[in-house]
Amino acid sequence: MKKVVIIILVIFVVLIGALLAIPVFFKQNLLDAAKNTLNKQMQAEVEFADLKLSLFKNFPKATVEFREVLIKGKEEFSADTLLNVDFVRTKMDLASLFRKTGMSIEEIVLSEPRINLVVAESGKANWDVAPESGEQKLPAESEAAEANEFQLALEKIEIHNAQLIYNDKEAQMLVGLSGIDFDISGQMYGNSTQLQTKGTVADFSYQYENVNYVSKTSLDISALLDVDFDKMKFTIAESEMLVNRLPLQLDGSFEIPSDTTFLNLQLKTKESDFQNFLALVPPDYEEYLADIQTTGSATISGEFSGFYYGENYPKINVEMLVANGNLKYTDMPEEIKNIQAEVKITKPQGDLDLTLIEINKAHAEIRNNPVDLKLSVRNPVSDLYFDGAFIGKINLTHLQDVLPMDSVTISGVIDANLFAKGKYSDVEAEAYDKIKSDGIVLLDNFVYASHELTQPIVVPKGKLDFSPQSVNLSEFNMKVGQSDFKLSGKISNYLNYALKDGTLNGNLKLYSQMINLNELLRLMVVQEEDVPATKPEDAVLAFHVPENIDITFRSEIDSAILDRLPITAIKGEIRAAGEKLILDGLSMNMLNGQLTLKGAYANTSENQPIFDLGFDVVGFDIPTIYNTMSGARKLMPGAGNSQGKLSTQMGLKGRLSPQLKLIPASANGKGMLSTQNIEIKDSPVFNQLSGILKKEKLANVTIADFTSNFTVEDGNLLLKPFRTKIIGQETQVTGSLNAESLLDMRLDFNIERNLFGPDIQKILAVIPGNEKINILPAGVLIKGPVDGPKVSMDLSATQKAVTDATKDDIKKSLDQLGKGLKKLFN
């Protein structure tokens, strides 16, 4: 007995050892066989990161797992990945591992495959990876090759969390399916069988010519298929299908005997309640359908019959009907009544361009106010033809009694009567005489308020007349807070803009009695979730100009206010185009003078707008600047008690902060500055010279009119030297103001002797030959922060002048002068 046990243990150990050793010995055979098979049969590059072989997981079957499988295209698709799979797991007969030929696969599992199907603009597809005809083997050779490669004896296929992208660049069509789970079980070989299939798609989307027609739609299907492998015919014995939550039934069959697919499928809703029809709403919006009560019926039915080959598609006949529908939110006092709809999609066998979409009836009522829509669309591929009408009167106050609008308050009446008929090619060619379009939209006491806006938007009266060429604003008044607007003019190319990313053109006249820019720049509430509200001074004021618009406003604004600055008589052109705001000769009265602006503004993704502006300032009043503009008080300390005017012509470019304040280091430009009748009283800068000059002269400093040129380089303002008279004394001025608001200026005076203070007069009196001195040069240095610079003297030129004037006893004079000045300034 003991010997028997030992023999059994030895056999068991040998078997375990064999099972552990087999993967090592046969791994390379499998890897080579798989790579060779796929690369020979495909015009693509196939790569595997690794291969794992296990004999324990599904014993007595062998489990083979390919890691990081990658299939890349060739030639024009060399940059495209056709397939990328995390791992592919297969189950196969253990005995086939011992053969280099005739290996068979019974089960395939794919984890997170990413399938990228691309049709190039040339019409060539990246999945067309079969060998070209010239590379096909002879029949005898082909059969021999098949015998030496993998064979399929599949009973199960599983796909987990797949993603499929179909990008037809030629047809400008994009289809996306994500979150795909798919399972097929059954005998997938022999003559006939039954296959059980289950599949779900978390998100199905469809885009055509950059327009999203379907998105956030979920699919769920379970079907039992009767399969005839000889005819490659699949008959649906049983099926259950959900589109979002709408239950549908699919019947019929499809057959793939060759490159042509034959279809004979029928589709219909299992239930006809209107409530079930609402299940078509994407899952992301299901919360809006909570607590809804509905009555009425809704059905969807259709058939797909014929064949599919190349660009020849089968016949389509789909109909959607809604009858006597009513919809009411539980907590709302009113309901949407008498909902009716009849939608048909039909196409005979042939090209997709034969598709006809008809909305023969779409009707709803709110408090006896009806809304009706009709639309017919055909030739969607070659040259879309449309024929539609919208007629309805909506009392928005009543609408609030029907639909929950927790974050929005609206009221007023919209009365619309619109018709349009024509071909899209005529829209593109602007052949508006071939398009029949007419209609009018009236707004009466329209009010829109939201928690995202700091002010309500009010349209007391609005009238929009529609024609194929344009929308005419014959009467459109609007109020936003304290600001009022009256718009008139035309908006053109609106059909091209609405249908195919065209540019919306406009030529409007804007009139306003008052615009409060402080309110408008803070119209949007900026507050992140769970974060305290942004301080007013830190609020983001930078704004984006929308793309695909080219609208010119010929403006006439009586008055406006920005910060504490009143502005009047604003006139000129403001153009929004190319995501820029362009100013062309915009003039206004402000600061008791006049400003004319030209240039452009454009925002960036970082909310740091770029500007390139030209300023023409005439006669800005200095004390008004000081008292009105808070930033000017740092640049012009003490100017509130002064008088005089500033004028400048300047070109400046740079960047602004999100708060629309200049970023100094970004500024570059040049210009000219001139002054008129400058008189500075009690200047803290000039008061620092009270020991040098007579105090009564410093109490009221006059500066003669001057003109100076300057440049701005990386935020540093550089003055070119200029001459003027300060307190009646000839003075040369040089200096700069850097980006950190640090001042570095020099005033070189020629001072008349009688202007010096008593201390200087006493010093000069003891110098031999002082009677020869009538004028002395003196340098004044002003350095430091612009709102509090320090003043110092440079007396080198003074000493030289005294020396030249008094040659006798020069040493004694200089010593006395130096000691006196040192004592004075210390």
C-alpha positions in Angstrom: 0.0 0.0 0.0 2.8 2.4 0.9 4.5 1.8 -2.5 1.2 2.6 -4.2 0.9 5.9 -2.4 4.5 6.8 -3.2 3.9 5.9 -6.9 0.8 8.1 -7.0 2.6 11.0 -5.4 5.5 10.7 -7.8 3.1 10.7 -10.8 1.3 13.7 -9.3 4.6 15.6 -8.9 5.6 14.7 -12.4 2.3 15.9 -13.7 2.5 19.2 -11.8 6.0 19.6 -13.0 5.0 19.0 -16.6 2.1 21.5 -16.3 4.6 24.1 -15.0 7.2 23.3 -17.7 4.8 23.1 -20.7 4.2 26.9 -20.7 7.9 27.5 -20.8 8.5 25.1 -23.7 5.5 26.0 -25.9 5.3 29.8 -25.2 7.5 30.7 -28.1 5.6 28.4 -30.5 2.4 30.1 -29.7 3.8 33.6 -30.0 5.5 32.9 -33.3 2.4 31.2 -34.7 0.1 34.1 -33.7 2.4 36.8 -35.1 3.1 35.0 -38.3 -0.6 34.3 -38.9 -1.7 37.8 -38.4 1.1 39.6 -40.2 0.8 37.3 -43.2 -3.0 37.8 -43.4 -3.1 41.6 -42.8 -1.6 44.7 -44.5 -0.8 46.0 -41.1 1.8 45.8 -38.3 0.8 43.5 -35.4 2.7 43.7 -32.1 2.4 41.9 -28.8 4.1 43.1 -25.6 4.1 39.7 -24.0 2.4 36.3 -24.0 1.3 34.3 -20.9 0.4 30.6 -21.0 -1.5 28.9 -18.1 -2.5 25.3 -17.8 -4.2 25.7 -14.4 -6.8 28.4 -14.9 -9.1 26.3 -17.2 -7.6 22.9 -16.8 -7.7 20.6 -18.9 -7.9 23.5 -21.3 -4.9 25.8 -21.9 -5.3 29.6 -21.4 -3.2 31.9 -23.6 -3.1 35.6 -22.9 -1.6 38.2 -25.2 -0.6 41.4 -23.5 -0.9 44.9 -25.1 -1.9 43.9 -28.5 -1.4 46.7 -31.1 -2.4 46.8 -34.7 -1.2 49.8 -36.7 -1.9 50.8 -40.3 0.5 51.2 -43.1 1.2 54.0 -45.7 -1.2 56.9 -45.2 -2.5 55.2 -42.0 0.9 54.6 -40.4 0.1 57.2 -37.7 -3.3 55.6 -36.9 -3.8 52.8 -34.4 -6.5 50.4 -35.7 -6.7 48.3 -32.6 -5.2 48.6 -29.1 -6.1 46.0 -26.5 -5.0 45.7 -22.9 -5.0 41.9 -23.2 -6.6 39.2 -25.3 -7.2 35.9 -23.5 -7.9 32.7 -25.4 -8.8 29.2 -24.4 -7.7 26.2 -26.5 -7.4 22.5 -26.5 -4.3 21.3 -24.5 -3.4 18.7 -27.1 -2.9 21.3 -29.8 0.0 22.8 -27.8 2.0 19.8 -28.7 1.6 20.5 -32.4 3.2 23.3 -34.4 0.2 23.1 -36.8 -3.5 22.9 -36.5 -3.8 24.8 -33.2 -7.5 25.7 -32.4 -9.1 28.4 -30.4 -12.3 27.8 -28.4 -12.8 31.1 -26.5 -11.7 34.7 -26.9 -11.9 37.5 -24.2 -10.9 41.1 -25.0 -10.2 43.6 -22.2 -10.6 47.3 -22.9 -10.1 47.2 -26.7 -9.8 50.6 -28.4 -10.9 50.4 -32.1 -10.3 53.3 -34.3 -11.9 53.0 -37.8 -10.9 55.8 -40.2 -11.9 56.5 -43.8 -9.5 59.0 -45.3 -10.5 61.8 -47.6 -9.3 59.7 -50.4 -12.0 57.1 -49.5 -9.6 54.4 -48.4 -10.3 52.7 -45.1 -7.7 51.8 -42.5 -9.4 48.5 -41.7 -9.0 47.3 -45.2 -5.9 45.2 -44.2 -6.5 42.1 -46.3 -3.6 41.3 -48.7 -3.9 42.7 -52.2 -5.0 40.4 -54.9 -1.5 40.0 -56.2 -0.4 38.6 -52.9 -3.2 36.0 -52.6 -2.0 32.4 -52.5 -3.2 29.7 -54.9 -6.1 27.6 -53.5 -4.0 24.6 -52.8 -1.4 26.8 -51.1 -4.0 28.6 -49.1 -5.6 25.4 -47.8 -2.2 24.1 -46.7 -1.4 27.4 -45.0 -4.7 27.3 -43.1 -4.0 23.9 -41.9 -0.7 25.1 -40.5 -2.1 28.1 -38.6 -4.7 28.7 -36.0 -8.2 27.2 -36.4 -11.4 28.5 -34.8 -13.7 26.3 -32.8 -15.2 29.1 -30.9 -17.9 28.7 -28.2 -17.6 32.1 -26.4 -16.5 35.6 -27.2 -16.4 38.3 -24.5 -15.6 42.0 -24.9 -15.2 44.2 -21.8 -15.3 48.1 -21.7 -14.5 48.6 -25.4 -14.5 51.9 -27.3 -15.1 52.2 -31.0 -14.6 55.4 -33.0 -15.7 55.5 -36.7 -14.3 58.6 -38.4 -15.3 59.0 -42.0 -13.4 62.1 -43.1 -14.7 61.8 -46.7 -18.3 62.0 -45.5 -17.6 64.2 -42.5 -19.3 61.7 -40.2 -18.1 60.7 -36.7 -19.7 57.8 -34.8 -18.6 57.0 -31.2 -19.5 54.1 -28.9 -17.9 53.8 -25.5 -18.4 51.6 -22.5 -19.1 48.6 -24.7 -19.7 45.2 -23.1 -20.5 42.3 -25.4 -20.9 38.6 -24.9 -21.6 35.8 -27.5 -22.0 32.2 -26.4 -22.8 29.1 -28.4 -21.2 26.8 -30.9 -19.6 29.0 -33.5 -18.7 26.3 -36.0 -20.4 23.5 -37.8 -23.4 23.9 -40.1 -26.0 25.6 -37.8 -26.3 26.6 -34.2 -28.0 29.0 -31.7 -26.1 31.9 -30.3 -27.0 33.9 -27.2 -25.8 37.5 -27.5 -25.8 40.3 -24.9 -24.4 43.8 -25.3 -24.5 47.2 -23.8 -23.2 50.6 -24.9 -22.9 53.3 -22.2 -22.6 56.2 -24.6 -23.6 56.3 -28.3 -22.9 59.5 -30.3 -23.4 60.6 -33.9 -22.0 63.7 -35.6 -22.4 64.8 -39.2 -20.6 67.8 -40.7 -19.6 69.0 -37.2 -23.2 68.9 -35.9 -24.1 66.6 -33.0 -27.3 64.7 -33.8 -27.1 62.0 -31.1 -25.2 62.0 -27.9 -25.3 60.5 -24.4 -27.5 57.7 -25.6 -27.2 54.3 -24.0 -28.0 51.0 -25.7 -28.8 47.5 -24.3 -29.6 44.4 -26.4 -30.1 40.8 -25.7 -30.9 38.4 -28.5 -31.1 34.7 -29.3 -29.9 34.1 -32.9 -30.5 31.0 -35.1 -27.5 30.8 -37.3 -27.0 28.9 -40.6 -23.2 29.0 -41.2 -23.5 27.5 -44.7 -25.7 30.5 -45.8 -24.2 32.9 -43.2 -27.8 33.7 -42.2 -28.7 35.0 -38.8 -32.4 34.9 -37.7 -33.5 36.7 -34.5 -35.5 34.2 -32.5 -35.9 36.4 -29.4 -34.8 39.9 -28.6 -35.0 42.6 -26.0 -33.6 46.1 -26.7 -33.4 49.3 -24.7 -32.5 52.7 -26.2 -31.8 54.7 -23.0 -34.8 53.2 -21.1 -37.2 52.8 -24.1 -38.0 49.1 -24.6 -38.0 48.0 -28.2 -38.4 44.7 -30.0 -36.2 43.7 -33.0 -37.3 40.9 -35.3 -36.2 39.5 -38.7 -32.9 38.3 -40.1 -29.7 39.4 -41.8 -27.6 37.4 -44.2 -23.9 37.8 -45.1 -23.2 35.3 -47.9 -20.4 37.4 -49.4 -19.4 41.1 -49.4 -23.1 42.0 -49.6 -25.3 42.1 -46.5 -29.0 41.3 -46.8 -31.4 42.8 -44.2 -34.9 42.0 -43.3 -35.4 43.6 -39.9 -38.5 45.0 -38.1 -38.4 47.4 -35.1 -41.3 48.4 -32.8 -42.0 49.6 -29.3 -43.1 46.9 -26.8 -45.3 49.4 -25.0 -47.2 52.5 -26.2 -47.3 54.7 -23.1 -46.1 58.3 -23.6 -44.1 57.8 -20.3 -42.0 55.1 -22.0 -41.3 57.4 -25.0 -39.7 59.9 -22.6 -37.1 57.3 -21.9 -35.4 58.4 -25.1 -34.1 61.4 -23.1 -30.4 60.8 -22.4 -29.5 59.6 -18.9 -27.7 62.8 -18.0 -31.0 64.6 -18.2 -33.2 62.1 -16.4 -33.3 64.2 -13.3 -35.4 66.7 -15.2 -38.0 64.0 -15.7 -38.4 63.2 -12.1 -41.9 63.5 -10.6 -43.6 63.8 -14.0 -47.2 62.6 -14.6 -48.0 61.7 -18.2 -51.0 60.5 -20.3 -51.2 59.6 -24.0 -49.6 57.2 -26.3 -46.4 57.0 -28.3 -45.1 54.4 -30.7 -42.0 53.8 -32.8 -42.1 51.3 -35.7 -39.8 50.6 -38.6 -38.3 48.2 -41.1 -34.9 47.9 -42.7 -35.0 45.7 -45.8 -32.8 45.1 -48.8 -29.1 44.8 -49.1 -26.0 46.8 -48.2 -22.9 46.9 -50.5 -20.6 49.8 -50.9 -22.7 53.0 -51.1 -25.9 51.1 -51.8 -28.0 51.0 -48.5 -31.1 49.1 -47.7 -34.7 50.5 -47.6 -35.6 52.4 -44.4 -39.1 53.1 -43.2 -39.3 54.4 -39.6 -42.3 56.1 -38.1 -42.8 57.8 -34.7 -46.3 58.8 -33.5 -47.4 60.7 -30.3 -51.1 61.2 -29.7 -53.0 63.0 -27.0 -50.0 63.5 -24.8 -50.1 65.5 -21.6 -47.1 66.2 -19.3 -47.3 67.6 -15.8 -44.7 68.1 -13.0 -46.2 67.0 -9.7 -45.4 70.3 -7.9 -46.3 72.6 -10.8 -49.8 74.2 -11.2 -50.0 73.9 -15.1 -49.3 71.2 -17.7 -48.3 70.9 -21.3 -51.4 69.6 -23.1 -52.4 68.0 -26.3 -48.9 66.9 -27.4 -49.0 65.5 -30.9 -46.2 64.4 -33.2 -45.8 62.5 -36.4 -42.3 61.9 -37.6 -41.2 59.7 -40.6 -37.8 58.7 -41.9 -38.0 56.9 -45.3 -35.5 55.9 -47.9 -35.7 53.4 -50.8 -33.0 51.0 -51.6 -29.9 53.0 -52.7 -27.8 56.0 -51.7 -28.2 57.7 -48.4 -29.0 60.9 -50.2 -32.5 59.4 -51.0 -33.4 59.8 -47.3 -36.5 61.9 -46.5 -37.2 63.2 -43.0 -40.6 64.5 -42.4 -42.1 66.1 -39.2 -45.6 66.3 -40.5 -47.0 67.4 -37.1 -45.5 68.6 -33.8 -47.9 70.4 -31.6 -48.2 71.3 -27.9 -50.3 73.8 -25.8 -49.7 75.7 -22.6 -52.9 77.4 -21.3 -54.4 77.3 -24.8 -51.3 79.0 -26.3 -50.4 76.6 -29.2 -47.0 75.9 -30.7 -46.7 74.1 -34.0 -43.8 72.9 -36.0 -43.5 71.3 -39.5 -40.3 70.3 -41.2 -39.3 68.3 -44.3 -35.7 67.5 -45.1 -34.4 65.6 -48.2 -31.1 65.1 -50.1 -29.1 65.3 -46.8 -25.8 64.2 -48.3 -25.6 66.0 -51.7 -27.5 69.3 -51.2 -29.8 69.4 -48.2 -33.3 70.7 -49.0 -35.5 72.1 -46.2 -39.1 73.2 -45.9 -40.2 74.2 -42.5 -42.6 76.4 -40.4 -42.8 77.4 -36.8 -45.8 79.1 -35.4 -46.4 79.8 -31.8 -47.1 82.2 -29.0 -45.5 81.5 -25.6 -46.3 83.3 -22.4 -43.1 82.7 -20.4 -44.9 83.4 -17.2 -47.2 80.5 -18.0 -44.1 78.4 -19.0 -42.8 78.9 -15.4 -46.0 77.3 -14.2 -45.3 74.3 -16.3 -41.5 73.6 -16.1 -39.4 73.9 -12.9 -36.9 76.7 -13.3 -35.1 76.9 -9.9 -32.2 79.0 -11.1 -33.9 81.1 -13.8 -36.8 83.6 -13.7 -38.4 84.5 -17.0 -41.5 86.4 -18.0 -43.1 88.1 -21.0 -44.4 86.9 -24.3 -42.7 85.6 -27.4 -44.8 85.5 -30.5 -43.2 83.8 -33.5 -44.3 83.1 -37.1 -41.5 81.7 -39.2 -41.3 80.0 -42.6 -38.2 78.8 -44.6 -37.8 76.7 -47.8 -34.8 76.2 -50.0 -31.5 74.4 -50.7 -28.4 74.6 -48.6 -26.3 75.2 -51.7 -28.2 78.5 -52.2 -27.4 79.4 -48.6 -23.7 78.8 -49.2 -23.8 80.7 -52.5 -25.8 83.5 -50.9 -28.3 83.1 -53.7 -31.1 84.3 -51.3 -33.5 85.1 -54.2 -33.8 81.3 -54.6 -34.8 80.8 -50.9 -38.3 81.4 -49.7 -38.2 82.7 -46.1 -40.3 85.1 -44.1 -41.4 85.6 -40.6 -41.5 87.8 -37.6 -40.7 87.4 -33.9 -42.2 89.8 -31.3 -41.0 90.2 -27.7 -43.2 91.9 -25.2 -41.9 92.7 -21.7 -39.3 89.9 -21.8 -37.4 89.5 -18.5 -34.6 87.1 -17.9 -33.0 86.8 -14.4 -30.6 84.1 -13.2 -28.3 83.5 -10.2 -25.4 83.6 -12.7 -26.2 87.3 -13.5 -25.9 90.2 -11.2 -28.6 92.2 -13.1 -31.8 91.1 -14.9 -32.0 91.5 -18.7 -35.2 93.3 -19.7 -36.6 93.7 -23.3 -39.7 96.0 -23.1 -40.2 95.7 -26.8 -38.5 93.7 -29.5 -39.3 93.1 -33.2 -37.3 90.9 -35.5 -38.3 90.6 -39.2 -36.8 87.6 -41.0 -36.0 87.4 -44.7 -33.6 85.0 -46.5 -30.9 87.7 -46.6 -31.1 89.1 -43.0 -32.8 89.6 -39.7 -34.0 93.2 -39.5 -34.1 94.8 -36.0 -36.6 97.5 -36.6 -37.4 97.9 -32.9 -35.3 96.4 -30.1 -35.0 98.0 -26.7 -33.1 96.5 -23.8 -32.3 97.4 -20.2 -29.6 95.8 -18.0 -29.5 97.4 -14.6 -28.9 101.2 -15.1 -27.9 100.7 -18.7 -30.3 101.1 -21.6 -29.8 100.1 -25.2 -31.7 100.7 -28.4 -30.6 98.6 -31.4 -31.5 98.9 -35.0 -30.1 97.5 -38.2 -29.6 94.1 -39.9 -28.0 90.8 -39.1 -27.1 88.9 -42.3 -25.8 85.4 -43.2 -27.7 84.0 -40.3 -28.8 80.9 -42.1 -25.2 80.0 -43.0 -24.2 80.8 -39.4 -27.0 78.6 -38.0 -26.6 75.7 -40.4 -22.9 75.4 -41.1 -20.4 77.4 -39.0 -20.7 80.4 -41.2 -19.8 83.9 -40.1 -22.7 86.0 -38.7 -22.5 89.5 -40.2 -24.1 92.6 -38.7 -24.4 96.3 -39.2 -26.2 97.8 -36.2 -26.8 101.2 -34.8 -26.5 101.4 -31.0 -28.0 104.3 -29.1 -28.0 104.7 -25.3 -28.8 107.4 -22.9 -26.7 105.8 -20.1 -24.3 102.8 -19.8 -23.0 101.7 -16.4 -19.8 99.9 -17.3 -19.2 99.0 -13.7 -22.4 96.9 -13.8 -21.8 95.4 -17.2 -18.3 94.3 -16.6 -19.5 92.5 -13.5 -22.7 91.1 -15.1 -21.6 87.5 -14.8 -21.3 86.2 -11.2 -17.9 84.7 -10.6 -18.0 82.3 -7.6 -16.5 78.8 -7.5 -18.5 76.0 -5.7 -17.9 75.9 -1.9 -15.6 78.9 -2.1 -16.4 82.3 -0.7 -17.4 84.9 -3.2 -14.6 86.7 -5.0 -13.8 90.1 -3.7 -15.1 92.9 -6.0 -11.5 94.1 -6.7 -10.4 90.6 -7.7 -13.4 89.8 -9.9 -12.5 88.6 -13.4 -13.6 91.3 -15.9 -11.7 90.0 -19.0 -14.2 88.9 -21.6 -14.0 86.9 -24.8 -15.3 88.1 -28.2 -17.3 85.1 -29.7 -15.9 83.5 -32.9 -17.7 83.4 -36.2 -19.1 86.9 -35.9 -18.4 90.1 -37.7 -20.7 92.8 -36.3 -20.2 96.5 -36.4 -21.9 98.8 -33.9 -22.2 102.5 -34.9 -22.4 103.8 -31.4 -24.0 107.0 -30.0 -24.0 107.0 -26.2 -25.0 110.1 -24.3 -23.2 109.1 -21.0 -21.4 106.3 -19.4 -19.6 105.7 -16.1 -16.4 103.6 -15.5 -15.2 103.3 -11.9 -15.9 106.9 -10.7 -15.2 108.4 -14.1 -18.1 110.0 -16.0 -17.9 109.9 -19.8 -20.1 111.7 -22.2 -20.8 112.0 -26.0 -19.4 108.6 -27.0 -19.4 108.2 -30.7 -17.7 106.0 -33.2 -17.5 102.4 -34.5 -17.0 99.3 -32.4 -16.5 96.1 -34.4 -16.5 92.5 -33.1 -14.7 90.3 -35.6 -12.1 87.5 -35.6 -12.5 87.1 -31.8 -11.3 90.7 -31.4 -12.9 94.0 -30.4 -11.8 96.6 -32.8 -12.2 100.4 -32.1 -12.2 102.7 -35.1 -12.2 106.4 -34.2 -14.2 106.0 -31.0 -14.3 109.5 -29.4 -15.6 110.6 -26.0 -15.5 113.5 -23.6 -13.9 112.8 -20.2 -11.8 114.5 -17.6 -12.8 117.9 -19.0 -11.0 116.9 -22.2 -11.5 114.6 -25.1 -10.2 111.1 -25.9 -10.1 109.3 -29.2 -9.3 105.6 -29.4 -8.4 103.2 -32.1 -6.9 99.7 -32.0 -7.9 96.2 -30.9 -8.5 94.0 -27.9 -8.5 90.1 -27.8 -8.7 87.8 -24.8 -6.5 84.8 -24.2 -7.1 81.4 -22.6 -5.4 82.7 -19.5 -7.8 85.6 -19.3 -4.9 88.0 -19.9 -6.2 90.1 -22.8 -3.8 91.5 -25.5 -4.3 95.0 -26.6 -2.9 97.3 -29.3 -4.3 100.8 -28.9 -3.7 104.3 -30.1 -4.7 107.2 -27.7 -5.3 110.8 -28.7 -5.9 112.8 -25.6 -6.7 116.5 -25.7 -6.8 118.7 -22.6 -7.3 116.3 -19.7 -7.7 118.3 -16.5 -5.0 117.4 -13.9 -7.0 118.0 -10.7 -10.0 116.1 -12.3 -7.7 113.2 -13.1 -6.4 113.2 -9.5 -9.9 113.3 -7.9 -11.6 110.9 -10.3 -9.0 108.1 -11.0 -7.7 106.3 -7.9 -4.6 105.1 -9.7 -3.6 108.6 -10.6 -3.1 109.6 -7.0 0.0 107.4 -6.7 1.4 108.8 -10.0 0.6 112.4 -9.2 0.9 113.0 -5.5 -0.4 116.5 -4.5 -2.0 117.1 -7.9 -5.4 117.6 -6.3 -4.5 121.2 -5.4 -3.0 121.9 -8.8 -4.2 123.1 -12.1 -3.4 122.6 -15.8 -4.1 120.3 -18.7 -2.3 117.3 -20.3 -2.5 116.1 -23.9 -0.8 113.1 -25.4 -0.7 111.1 -28.6 0.5 107.5 -27.9 0.5 104.0 -29.3 0.7 101.3 -26.7 0.5 97.5 -26.9 0.7 94.9 -24.1 -1.4 92.7 -21.9 -4.1 93.2 -19.2 -4.8 91.3 -16.0 -8.0 89.4 -15.6 -9.3 92.5 -13.8 -8.5 94.6 -16.9 -5.6 96.3 -15.3 -2.3 97.0 -17.2 0.4 94.4 -16.7 3.3 97.0 -16.6 6.1 94.8 -17.8 4.2 93.8 -20.9 3.7 97.4 -22.2 5.6 98.7 -25.2 5.0 101.8 -27.3 5.9 105.5 -27.9 4.2 108.8 -27.9 4.3 112.6 -27.2 3.2 114.4 -24.1 2.4 118.1 -23.8 1.1 120.4 -21.0 -0.8 123.7 -20.8 -0.9 126.1 -17.9 0.6 123.8 -15.2 0.5 125.2 -11.7 1.4 122.9 -8.7 0.5 124.0 -5.2 2.1 122.6 -2.0 3.9 119.8 -3.9 5.6 117.4 -1.5 8.4 117.0 -4.0 9.2 120.7 -4.5 8.8 121.4 -0.8 12.0 119.3 -0.2 13.8 122.2 -1.9 12.7 124.8 0.6 16.2 125.2 2.1 17.6 126.1 -1.4 14.9 128.3 -2.9 12.5 130.9 -1.4 9.6 129.2 0.3 7.0 131.6 -1.2 8.2 130.5 -4.7 7.7 126.8 -3.9 4.2 127.3 -2.6 2.9 127.8 -6.1 5.2 126.2 -8.7 4.5 127.1 -12.3 5.7 125.0 -15.3 5.8 126.5 -18.7 4.1 124.7 -21.5 6.2 122.0 -23.0 6.2 119.0 -25.4 8.2 115.9 -24.7 8.6 112.6 -26.6 8.8 109.3 -24.8 9.1 105.6 -25.3 7.8 102.6 -23.4 10.0 99.5 -23.3 8.9 96.5 -21.3 6.9 98.7 -19.0 9.7 101.3 -18.5 8.8 104.9 -19.6 11.8 106.7 -20.9 11.6 110.5 -21.4 13.6 112.1 -24.1 15.3 115.3 -22.7 13.3 118.5 -23.1 13.5 122.1 -21.9 10.9 124.1 -20.0 10.7 126.8 -17.3 10.0 125.8 -13.7 9.2 128.8 -11.4 10.4 130.9 -14.4 13.8 129.3 -14.4 15.3 127.5 -17.4 15.2 123.8 -16.8 16.2 120.7 -18.7 14.3 117.6 -17.7 15.5 114.0 -18.2 14.4 110.7 -16.5 12.4 107.5 -16.5 9.7 105.6 -14.7 10.2 101.9 -14.5 7.7 99.0 -14.5 7.8 98.9 -10.7 6.7 102.6 -10.5 10.2 103.8 -9.4 11.1 107.3 -10.5 14.5 108.4 -11.6 14.5 112.0 -12.8 16.9 114.9 -13.1 16.1 118.6 -13.3 19.0 120.8 -14.4 18.1 124.4 -13.3 19.7 127.7 -14.2 18.5 129.6 -11.1 18.5 133.4 -10.8 20.4 134.5 -7.7 17.4 136.3 -6.1 15.4 133.0 -6.1 17.8 131.4 -3.6 16.7 131.1 0.0 18.3 133.3 2.8 20.7 130.6 3.8 22.2 130.3 0.3 22.2 134.2 0.1 24.3 134.4 3.2 26.8 131.9 2.0 27.1 133.6 -1.4 27.6 137.0 0.3 30.9 136.1 2.0 32.4 134.8 -1.2 34.9 137.3 -2.7 33.7 138.4 -6.1 30.1 137.2 -5.5 28.7 140.3 -7.1 29.6 138.7 -10.4 27.2 135.7 -9.8 23.7 136.4 -11.3 22.7 132.8 -12.3 23.9 129.5 -10.9 23.3 126.0 -12.3 21.9 123.4 -9.9 21.0 119.8 -10.4 18.0 118.2 -8.6 17.7 114.4 -8.4 14.3 112.9 -7.8 14.4 109.1 -7.1 12.3 106.5 -5.5 8.6 105.4 -5.4 6.5 107.6 -7.6 4.1 108.3 -4.6 7.0 109.4 -2.3 10.3 110.0 -4.0 13.4 111.5 -2.3 14.9 114.8 -3.5 18.7 115.5 -3.4 21.0 118.1 -4.9 23.9 117.7 -7.4 26.1 120.8 -6.8 29.0 119.9 -9.0 27.9 122.3 -11.7 27.2 125.0 -9.1 30.8 124.7 -7.7 32.3 125.0 -11.1 30.2 128.1 -11.9 31.2 129.8 -8.6 34.9 128.9 -9.3 34.7 130.4 -12.8 33.0 133.6 -11.5 35.3 134.2 -8.5 38.9 133.5 -9.4 40.4 135.4 -6.4 40.7 133.5 -3.2 38.9 130.6 -4.8 40.0 128.0 -2.2 38.6 130.0 0.7 35.4 130.6 -1.2 34.9 127.0 -2.0 35.7 125.9 1.5 33.1 128.3 2.9 30.6 127.4 0.3 31.1 123.6 0.8 30.9 123.9 4.6 27.8 126.1 4.3 26.0 123.8 1.9 27.0 120.7 4.0 25.6 122.3 7.1 22.4 123.3 5.3 21.7 119.9 3.8 22.7 117.9 6.8 
